Amino acid sequence: MFIPAMFFLAAATALIWFVVEKGRRKTHPVPAGYQEDLVFPHTQPFELYHNALSLCSMKSRLCLAELRIPYKGHHIDLIETGCYENIRPRFLSVNPGGTVPVLLHDGHPIYESHEQIRYAARFAPEGAPSLVPEDPTLRAEMEAWIDRSSLTENPMENGHRSAGNAVPGQTVPLFCTMIEKIPLFRIVEGLLFHFDRFRPFLFAVLKIRGIGRLHRLAPAAAAISRSRDQLGIHLDGFEEQLEKTGGPWILGEEYTLADVSWLVIFERLRQASAEEVFLGVDRRPLCAAYWNRLQSRPAYEEAILGHSHPLIEYGRHRIEEAKQESPEVRHCLEGA
Ligand SMILES: N[C@@H](CCC(=O)N[C@@H](CS)C(=O)NCC(=O)O)C(=O)O
């Protein structure tokens, strides 16, 4: 009698906790861009909620560094860098969408990284480059190249439309290696409360499976292969553009927001140890030279390398190791 009663009490307590906690972590989509009606506590004109690995966070950090806009940073963990801080009430009060980055200007949030960089460019301090061409034709072209690199909607879909949506498949092996260091119970928080149950489920599977057996996980292998094909097509277009303009940047002489937006795609290839696949010997030499130029910019050092996370480097080395150890893994990650 005593044991069933205890069991019932524990189950009822857990259920109540779950329902209350779920209520505190309600999420909903947020509109893109500047939100005039919302103001959050802040101590500096610009503040950025971001994550070390997140592609979109890298873009916003890089943009602020190029514009030389000082800001206060709040690092928000995603599961791959430690825990699901992005679905806890404190962060959800700033972005009920549960995603990073969020830029605050005088406390007003700007949602979506591609909107953040467009917005921030209007506030370039005296003497800093504005990153937006004066010429309306070039400006329209820049917008199109930003769109072609933006991550919108579901990260694993619509890769044919944008390189930003094609590249997440390349992040899968990185997730798989970074998650090795994260205890399983941390993922449970996501399984219980994440707005997109598929993501924590994917991390749990990747953790259990491990990089050495990733090739046997058919949906992951298919996503990586699809990403490789789609990204290859986007980069071929990119190569043609560099040939057409003669570089050194996407639109020619002027470094613009389009370059900011594309840098993070190339950086993801570096982090995932996939540079060789896309930019190796004789493969897209103009893209390879462009990527070298990007890496020599001080803003790259400051906003990307300066914000790296130990798990990113760990993940990159583990991918390298796994490819050396197993031809099947190499084939899965690099193709024929
Ligand atoms: N379109 C959004 C995408 C934001 C987004 O999906 N961010 C990812 C990281 S790149 C995130 O916060 N994911 C939450 C999670 O993985 O739990 C933007 O450009 O800001």
The ligand as a MOL file (V3000), in Angstrom:
LIG
                    3D

  0  0  0     0  0            999 V3000
M  V30 BEGIN CTAB
M  V30 COUNTS 20 19 0 0 0
M  V30 BEGIN ATOM
M  V30 1 N 16.2230 32.6330 -39.6240 0
M  V30 2 C 16.7770 32.8010 -38.3030 0
M  V30 3 C 17.2740 31.4660 -37.8610 0
M  V30 4 C 17.5150 31.3990 -36.3770 0
M  V30 5 C 17.8690 29.9800 -35.9700 0
M  V30 6 O 17.2540 29.0000 -36.4230 0
M  V30 7 N 18.8340 29.8830 -35.0840 0
M  V30 8 C 19.2890 28.5860 -34.6500 0
M  V30 9 C 20.7950 28.5730 -34.5330 0
M  V30 10 S 21.5300 28.9340 -36.1200 0
M  V30 11 C 18.7210 28.3160 -33.2680 0
M  V30 12 O 18.6750 29.1900 -32.4320 0
M  V30 13 N 18.2580 27.0780 -33.0370 0
M  V30 14 C 17.7040 26.6810 -31.7910 0
M  V30 15 C 18.0430 25.2660 -31.4430 0
M  V30 16 O 18.8070 24.6490 -32.1880 0
M  V30 17 O 17.5810 24.7930 -30.4150 0
M  V30 18 C 17.8910 33.8650 -38.3400 0
M  V30 19 O 18.4160 34.1190 -39.4270 0
M  V30 20 O 18.1870 34.4730 -37.3100 0
M  V30 END ATOM
M  V30 BEGIN BOND
M  V30 1 1 1 2
M  V30 2 1 2 3
M  V30 3 1 2 18
M  V30 4 1 3 4
M  V30 5 1 4 5
M  V30 6 2 5 6
M  V30 7 1 5 7
M  V30 8 1 7 8
M  V30 9 1 8 9
M  V30 10 1 8 11
M  V30 11 1 9 10
M  V30 12 2 11 12
M  V30 13 1 11 13
M  V30 14 1 13 14
M  V30 15 1 14 15
M  V30 16 2 15 16
M  V30 17 1 15 17
M  V30 18 2 18 19
M  V30 19 1 18 20
M  V30 END BOND
M  V30 END CTAB
M  END
